Amino acid sequence: MALALRTERTEARLLPEQKKRIERAARLKGLSLSDFIVQHADEAARRTIEEHATWTLGDRDRNVFVQALLNPPRPSSRMKEAVRRYWKRKGNSGA
C-alpha cells in the first residue's frame, strides 16, 4: 500500500524577467516551473546548511590545527583562573 505524501504550499513573488528566465531554464531541463524551483531551492538549502555546519581549512590552517591538537600549549594563568572560577560556580549551582 503506497503512502500518500503530504506537501506544503509556499508562494514567491518574482520579477517578470526572473519568471521568464526560470521558466526557460525549467523547459531546458524538462521540468515544470514548480519542480524546477523546488529542486533548485532544495539544493541551495542543502549547500547552505552544509557550509554552516562544516569547516574547510586550507593546508596551512589545517597543519596549525593538527599541531595544536598533537602538541597543545600549557594552560596560561588566565586559563587556569577561568577553570577555577568555572568549577567554583558549577559546585555552587548544585549541578
Contacts in CASP RR format, 6 or more apart in sequence:
PFRMAT RR
TARGET T0000
AUTHOR 0000-0000-0000
METHOD contacts of the structure
MODEL  1
MALALRTERTEARLLPEQKKRIERAARLKGLSLSDFIVQHADEAARRTIE
EHATWTLGDRDRNVFVQALLNPPRPSSRMKEAVRRYWKRKGNSGA
12 37 0 8 1.000
14 22 0 8 1.000
22 33 0 8 1.000
22 36 0 8 1.000
22 37 0 8 1.000
23 33 0 8 1.000
25 36 0 8 1.000
26 32 0 8 1.000
26 33 0 8 1.000
26 35 0 8 1.000
26 36 0 8 1.000
26 37 0 8 1.000
29 36 0 8 1.000
31 39 0 8 1.000
57 65 0 8 1.000
75 83 0 8 1.000
END
